[in-house]
Structure formats: structure tokens, C-alpha cells
């Protein structure tokens, strides 16, 4: 979820928040070549960078952090993140399952359903409001017309309302929020649509409640339109004046009564996403979480969905100022438990050095063990992170964070290792060849033109 500002973004698959520091304020160690720092220097540098980044971008941090918590709390976003995580290993698994000689460069294509899943959030539709209710009319991507919305608009504006409330340290008012929107380049499509049919205050209160209810369904944009029709028919005050939790529950119950529950197979990410609008029950959500041990936010989703002790994220997303203080100057102990699974701070410089830009693992996760996978959660997160960077580079999602300086390495011209971390000081210390052998059962031939199967394949 790329923020309008170039200084931050969140990766829903990794549960990772990325913040950037301007090069002008970087210290000398920030701009050293790959592999130039000791581990102790890297740890010290990472701690300093985190402090600087959070000081510079505190408000943006809470916005991007909200995106990781949305994935944990909203069943629809969680399922999509789980599906989008599958291609991370699919590339290597294809090679592993076919012990043969492969000519380079490889030409393996992503399955159409994976591509479609990544595009769903950007599909635009125009809300048509009339006496009969609220309908949706698909429009071409990039259409800039009044009343046009995408699912990404809903996700971003939900996080943005949280960001605003953390900044001011309270629930805020419609007039204050409209003024805050005008102070920068911010998302406002959904708020603008609502405020045409109700007061700004009602729009501010109802927007996040409607988004949360909508993303408890299989078709959030359709659900949002349906909820708007009901709210306009019954009167916005009926829903906006209620307690937040009760209002959201009422909205979800309404959708459930009209459209019913998802089928049992919804929790199986190998199945296609249902085409019909249906509500995801807590039981189906928990089943999905249990089926996805590879997703970094699964622990947060599990804690929040626990019927005995869960529900904290729902309270935080509704009333964040109660847990952060004004401007985010403090974190409630329970909220600290849900810090981003991964936090990466980059120096905004063309020669930035990822080897020195270490990733912070959430304190609540780093000492846990994954019973299903038999590894520490810290090890799991770092391996998923490393593999995701390789996958993103290969699929042109984003360029590598740093360019490998070892041009004489036989793997360098193959581009197989584009996006690899950590970049070593000496090319003979690079761990990518071992990673490739372990994950595919193949290695590079002497000519550097083919991948050939190992004589003894790894287990």
C-alpha cells in the first residue's frame, strides 16, 4: 500500500512498514558501500535510523502501521495477502519440482489468478445514488470523475482517519478533518461522497465503520455501496450517533442478513475468491488464520480473533487516541504488542546500502517459535522477507533496494539474485548460491548459461 508520500509505504504480505530518511541528514555510515560495516555497527546504525525516521515521519508511521493492522483485522485483506504471498515461493518451487536443465534467462510467468488478485484493489467503479438506492458502474482505470471509488481508496481513507485522530489525540470533528485534508495531498474520495449526503461529522464517524464492515465481506466495494444505500434510507444519524463498536456490528449484521455467510471453502486460499458478496464469519476468519502459518501477520490476526482474549485491534482502529496519546507520544502496552512485524528504514539516496539497513523484527514476535513450521518466528520472518524482495524484483513490483557491486560474480549477469540481501563485502561470502541450491535443487553451470540439477538434491 504505497502512500501518496514517497517517504513511506506498507507491504501487506510482509506486514512491513518502510520509512525513508532524506540523504541530507544521513551520517557517514549511512552511505558506506555494501558490507563495509561490522554487525555491531549495523545494529547501532539501525537503532539511530529508527529514532530519526520515527521523529521525522511519526504521523506517516501510524498511517502505514494501520495498514498492517488492517490486514490482521479485516478478513478480506488477510485472505488477499495470503494469496499474494503464494508466488513468493512458486518460482523456486517450479524449479525444485522439475530437476532438469534450465536455460537462462528463465521465462516463468505468474499465474493469471495471482495477477488478478493484485489488481482487485485498483478496479474502479462509480457510485450511482438515486431513489432506488446505490449502485455501482465499472469505469476505466484512472478515471477521475466525481463519485468514483476503488477498494484502495477505502483502505487508505480508513488508515488516514486513524492517522488524523492520532495526530490530534481525539475523535475529531468534521470541520477539523476537512481542514486537515486541505493541508496536504491526502485521500478524500470516499469522504467527499459521504459528505454530499450527510454532515461532515457524520461522514467522519461513519466512514471507518463502513470500511471495516465492508472488508468483512468478499466484495468490499459492493458492500460499501450497499451500506451507503441503507444508511441514506434509514438516516445517517441512526448509525453515526451509536457507539462505534455497536454501529459496526449493526452494519455487519445487516450485510449478513441480506447476503449471507461465505462458504466453508473460503478459508482455503487454493480456491478462487468467491464472486458473490457474502460476509466472513469469525469462525471462517479463524480457520483462514490457522491455514496460513507463512503469513507474518498471522500471529496478530490470531490474537485479535481469539474469542476469549481478542478484539483489541477493533478497539484500537476505532479509537486510536486512547492508546497513543496526542501525536503518538506514547504507546499503550497492549498496542506495543502489535508493532509492525517488520520495520525497514532506508536512506533516500541512489547508492543506499541495504547491507547496513537492517530490518527490525517486532519485539513481541522475535522470541516466538512457529510450532507448525518448526522454526523461530524471527527466522521465518527474515526468510519470507528475503524471498519477497527477490520475488518483487523478478516481477518488477519494485526495483532492488541496492545494486550488487560484485559484477564479476558468475551469478551477477543471470539476474537471478537481483534483490538479494545481505550484500556481502566479498563476493565469495555471498549466501545466494547456497540459497538457490537449497530452495531449487539446482546450481549454475560453469558457463553461467544454464541451471543444472544437483547430483544430491536437498531434502
Buried (B, 14 or more C-beta within 10 A) or exposed (E): BBBBBEBBBBBBBBBBBBBBBEBEEBEEBBBBBBBBBEEEEBEEBBEBBBEBBBEBBBBBBBBBBBBBBBBBBBBBBBBBBBBBBBBBBBBBBEBBEEBEEBEBEBEEEBEEEBEEBBEBBEBBBBBEBEEEBBBBEEBEEEEEEEBBBBBBBBBBBBBBBBBBBBBBBBBBBBEBBBEBBEEEEBBBBBBBBBBEBBBBBBBBBBBBBBBBBBBBBBBBBBBBBBBBBBBBEEEBEEBBEBEBBEBBBBBBEBBBEEBEEBBEEBBEBEEEBBEEBBBBBEEBBBBBBBBBEBBBBBBBBBBBBBEEEBBBBBBBBBBBBBBBEEBBEEBBEEBEBBBBBBBBBBBBBEEBBBBBBBBBBBEBBBEBEBEEEEEBBBBBBBBBBBBBBBBBBBBEEBEBBBBBBBEEBBBBEBEBBBBBBBBBBEBEEBEBBEBBBBBBBBBBBEEEEBBBBEEEEEE
